[in-house]
């Protein structure tokens, strides 16, 4: 019985290790991030939610700052905030839109970061600069989805950013 159990245990262990290595390799086949921009119907402020692979952000910051970075690092939260605020900028008429940093959380290996504009705003003719992870990972592609619906206006679409495109403008849907 012990031999049967040991053999079964070894097969399970090998399977787990194989799938773990395969999943790890697959996790790095594609490098992508998503940011969603919406207008809050009550405040008219732009709300932004970013989603990126947490360890990709951590590795990038560690490389840039030449530190070993993990959630236990005393400046971990500050480094995450500084990096995202530097690499994701909204502008109108060449003037950056002031954004409040709401915070971030990590769920199932994904980093979700939250920002909100300080003042009322709109999406049309908004310039988006997005270089999050683009200079670190050659295959990084960032998608910015945007939408606003009102009784008189509909603005909706997506922008893609990579090494060849780091700045784009939201235009009105006609």
C-alpha positions as CSV (number, residue, x, y, z in Angstrom):
1,X,0.0,0.0,0.0
2,X,2.8,2.4,0.9
3,X,4.4,1.8,-2.5
4,X,1.1,2.5,-4.3
5,X,0.6,5.6,-2.2
6,X,4.2,6.7,-2.8
7,X,3.8,6.1,-6.6
8,X,0.5,8.0,-6.7
9,X,2.0,10.8,-4.6
10,X,5.0,11.1,-6.9
11,X,2.7,11.3,-10.0
12,X,0.6,14.0,-8.4
13,X,3.7,15.9,-7.3
14,X,5.2,15.7,-10.8
15,X,1.9,16.8,-12.3
16,X,1.7,19.8,-10.0
17,X,5.2,20.8,-10.7
18,X,4.7,20.4,-14.4
19,X,1.5,22.5,-14.5
20,X,3.1,25.1,-12.2
21,X,6.1,25.5,-14.5
22,X,3.8,25.5,-17.6
23,X,1.6,28.1,-16.0
24,X,4.6,30.2,-15.0
25,X,5.9,30.1,-18.5
26,X,2.5,30.9,-20.0
27,X,2.1,33.8,-17.6
28,X,5.1,35.4,-19.3
29,X,4.2,34.7,-22.9
30,X,1.9,37.7,-23.0
31,X,2.5,41.1,-21.3
32,X,-0.5,43.2,-21.1
33,X,-2.3,45.7,-18.9
34,X,-5.7,47.3,-18.9
35,X,-6.9,50.7,-17.7
36,X,-10.5,51.7,-17.6
37,X,-11.5,55.4,-17.8
38,X,-15.1,56.4,-16.9
39,X,-16.8,59.6,-16.0
40,X,-18.6,59.4,-12.6
41,X,-22.2,60.4,-13.4
42,X,-22.6,62.4,-10.2
43,X,-19.2,64.2,-9.7
44,X,-18.2,64.3,-13.4
45,X,-14.7,63.3,-12.3
46,X,-12.7,60.9,-14.4
47,X,-12.2,57.6,-12.6
48,X,-9.4,55.3,-13.6
49,X,-8.8,51.6,-12.7
50,X,-5.5,50.0,-13.8
51,X,-4.9,46.3,-13.8
52,X,-1.4,44.9,-14.3
53,X,0.5,41.8,-13.2
54,X,1.8,42.6,-9.7
55,X,5.2,40.9,-10.1
56,X,5.8,42.7,-13.4
57,X,5.3,46.1,-11.7
58,X,7.4,45.0,-8.7
59,X,10.2,43.7,-11.0
60,X,10.2,46.9,-13.0
61,X,10.4,49.2,-10.0
62,X,13.1,47.0,-8.4
63,X,15.1,47.3,-11.6
64,X,14.6,51.0,-11.9
65,X,15.4,51.7,-8.2
66,X,18.0,49.0,-7.8
67,X,16.2,47.6,-4.7
68,X,14.7,44.3,-3.7
69,X,11.0,45.0,-3.8
70,X,8.3,43.1,-2.1
71,X,5.2,44.2,-0.1
72,X,7.3,44.1,3.1
73,X,9.5,46.9,1.7
74,X,8.9,50.1,3.8
75,X,8.4,52.2,0.7
76,X,6.5,49.6,-1.4
77,X,3.2,51.6,-1.5
78,X,5.0,54.9,-2.3
79,X,7.0,53.2,-5.1
80,X,3.9,51.7,-6.7
81,X,2.1,55.1,-6.6
82,X,5.1,57.0,-7.9
83,X,5.6,54.6,-10.8
84,X,2.0,54.6,-12.0
85,X,1.6,58.4,-11.6
86,X,4.8,58.9,-13.7
87,X,3.8,56.4,-16.4
88,X,0.1,57.2,-16.8
89,X,-0.8,60.8,-17.5
90,X,-3.9,62.4,-18.8
91,X,-3.7,65.8,-20.4
92,X,-5.9,68.5,-22.0
93,X,-4.3,71.3,-24.0
94,X,-0.8,70.1,-23.0
95,X,-1.7,70.6,-19.3
96,X,-1.7,67.5,-17.1
97,X,-5.0,66.7,-15.4
98,X,-4.5,66.6,-11.6
99,X,-5.3,63.1,-10.3
100,X,-6.0,61.9,-6.8
101,X,-4.4,58.6,-5.9
102,X,-7.1,56.5,-4.3
103,X,-4.9,53.5,-3.7
104,X,-4.2,50.0,-4.9
105,X,-4.7,46.3,-4.0
106,X,-3.4,43.0,-5.1
107,X,-5.8,40.2,-5.9
108,X,-4.7,36.8,-7.3
109,X,-1.4,38.2,-8.5
110,X,-3.0,41.2,-10.2
111,X,-2.4,44.8,-9.1
112,X,-5.5,47.1,-9.2
113,X,-4.7,50.8,-8.8
114,X,-7.3,53.5,-8.5
115,X,-7.2,57.2,-9.4
116,X,-9.7,60.0,-9.8
117,X,-9.5,63.5,-11.4
118,X,-9.6,66.3,-8.9
119,X,-12.1,68.4,-11.0
120,X,-15.0,67.8,-13.4
121,X,-13.8,66.6,-16.7
122,X,-14.8,64.9,-20.0
123,X,-13.2,62.3,-22.2
124,X,-13.4,63.9,-25.7
125,X,-10.0,65.3,-26.8
126,X,-8.3,63.9,-23.7
127,X,-4.7,62.9,-24.4
128,X,-3.5,59.7,-22.7
129,X,0.1,58.9,-22.1
130,X,0.7,55.3,-21.1
131,X,4.1,53.8,-20.7
132,X,3.4,51.4,-17.8
133,X,5.9,48.5,-18.2
134,X,6.5,49.4,-21.9
135,X,10.2,50.2,-21.4
136,X,10.8,47.1,-19.4
137,X,9.0,44.4,-21.4
138,X,9.4,44.4,-25.2
139,X,6.1,42.7,-25.8
140,X,4.1,44.8,-23.3
141,X,0.7,46.0,-24.7
142,X,-1.5,48.3,-22.6
143,X,-5.2,48.9,-23.5
144,X,-7.1,51.9,-22.2
145,X,-10.9,51.4,-22.4
146,X,-13.0,54.5,-22.0
147,X,-16.7,55.2,-21.8
148,X,-19.2,57.8,-20.9
149,X,-22.9,57.7,-21.6
150,X,-25.4,60.5,-21.0
151,X,-28.7,61.3,-22.5
152,X,-27.0,63.6,-25.0
153,X,-23.6,62.1,-25.5
154,X,-21.9,58.7,-26.0
155,X,-18.1,58.4,-25.9
156,X,-16.7,54.9,-25.9
157,X,-13.7,53.0,-27.3
158,X,-10.2,51.7,-26.7
159,X,-6.7,52.8,-27.2
160,X,-3.7,50.5,-27.4
161,X,-0.2,51.4,-26.3
162,X,3.2,49.7,-27.0
163,X,6.7,50.6,-28.0
164,X,5.5,52.3,-31.1
165,X,2.6,54.2,-29.6
166,X,2.9,55.8,-26.1
167,X,0.5,58.8,-26.5
168,X,-3.0,58.8,-28.0
169,X,-6.0,61.1,-28.1
170,X,-9.6,60.2,-27.3
171,X,-11.9,61.5,-30.1
172,X,-15.6,61.8,-30.1
173,X,-17.8,59.0,-31.5
174,X,-19.8,60.3,-34.4
